[in-house]
Amino acid sequence: MLHVVRSEFTRLAQRRTLLVWFGLMALFAIMVNTVMGSAVGQMDPSMPSPGVSFPTRAELEAPGGLMAGLSAASNMFGVVTLSLWAFFTAQDYSSGLIRLLVAGEPRRWRLLAGKAIALVGVTAVAVTVAALANLVAAPAVGASGISTEAWGTDVPTVIGEAWVNLFLSQLVWGALGLVIAVLSRSAMVAVSIGVGYVLVVESLIRMVDGAPVDQLLGTTLGAIANGGTAAVAYSSALALGATYVIVGLVIAGIVFTRRDVTD
Amino acid sequence: MAVVTTTDLTRRFGPITALDAVTLELPPGGIIGLVGPNGSGKSTLIRVLLGLIRPTSGSATVFGHPITSPKRYASGVGTMIESPAFVASLSARANLVSLAHLHGTPMVRVDEVLAQVGLLGRDREPVRRFSLGMKQRLGIAAALLTDPDLLILDEPTNGLDPAGIVEIRGLLRGLARDGRTVIVSSHVLSELEAICDHLVVIRFGKLLFAGTMVELLGRTRDHIDIAPEHDADLERLATVLRDDGWELVPAEVGLRVLAGADRTAALNRAATAAGITLSRLAFAQDSLEELFLEMTGRVDGELAGARDAAEGKVA
């Protein structure tokens, strides 16, 4: 199994693509922190805009406000993560490499698991880049009149929790990209379906009275990134997120192990 | 022990039968040509042997292991399926390192195979900058990574210029001399006849021939090509010869009579007796290409397959 993971890591080391991935994570972290201070107070928190969910002034002025940019932009990070997981997965099909990989390692589930493990590793780096960029850009929030006095309290815990929450939410986003890419064998289709569903379809579902809003994937992802919300407890969000990932991976695994990878 | 055996191996894709009850046994060592027109089932046979697709019925073994357990023989088989496949943005070396990790192969093999295919000086360049010939060589290098006993190369000279083809042929000969079994597929027999010891010919999924090149050459026929001095006599000449018991086959120019060199004088006498002077009388043997076309048909395999599918026939 270690062989497969090392093989995947070697193929993931595509400098330009990784730079785009890490660069976008850093860019979004900086962008959100730059506009968050002025946006807070102007926006209605009950009406989150697609992609960004700004905290309230009270949340921003609390110790956790230091890393609030990560949870605020978690969906934007998620779109990037989904896209890159889908890209790296679909690349094996578009390049034709999948035939060589399957011929070399006939136990296909190992290939899928190896790819997922390698992508988890790179995602950890990408989340770290986002966290570092957030720390660099966070002072911009203070420049817009938000009190940052509480930010010095228990900094390691705040940073650690924010990192873990964002990382876990990104794993769900990434797994979504991987699963759809395995099923569709296309990065473009995977990104379109994944992003379209979470950002557009779920917004429409929320408008329907009586819809199970709290169980939706987007709601779950937001709750994980925020460490839980008023509507969805952190533990529930984690359990639901894990369920989505497991079900998705099982479906992808079944399809991948049975599919004719040569057509 | 045979390297590959198949018994009534059949694979269908919807109405198309890509492999039709193929039974064969491939001996170890040397170069084995797998030849047939486009769409004949060559690639399907390779895919089934590699465990990439399951047969509809029948069975097969590689190194004595059933194809239902490809993990038992995967490390002993190097392969290049269709076109060489790599991550274009990565260097040739990185691509091979990735595959070496997958196989659990020592990294020293990467340098060895790069040297073997003559890419050692260009291995740090991204694959996207490689010519088709260099990609083919890299594909063969990838197939050699595990130092396999069996190499299966699907059309390895596809897209290469004549010099590149000669180079790849030399490389394949060298690999066979080292004791490996090399299975090479091609839709052009002339590409294989110069290097193969053994040949498998298939068309529309059916096995037409499996045997040594010597056995195949034994199937070639002697013939005498003739042409009358005046074109107007051609039809009468054909009638006279048929009536006289000669066997005629279609020819592009004049007439082709199936007969050995010792019958040349008798043929000339038969024409003269009918009052026809021959302007051409040449003895020859069928070339392998002619024999191949005779066996596989003179119609493009894919076109014929598509036509049959459209008509609802099973190839």
Interface residues (C-beta under 8 A of the other chain):
Chain A: H3 V4 R6 S7 E8 T10 R11 A13 Q14 R16 T17 Q91 S95 G96 L97 I98 R99 L100 L101 V102 A103 G104 E105 P106 R107 D260 V261 T262
Chain B: S43 R47 L50 G51 L52 I53 P70 K71 A74 V77 T79 M80 I81 E82 S83 A85 F86 V87 A88 S89 L90 A94 N95 V97 S98 L99 H101 L102 H103 G104 A142
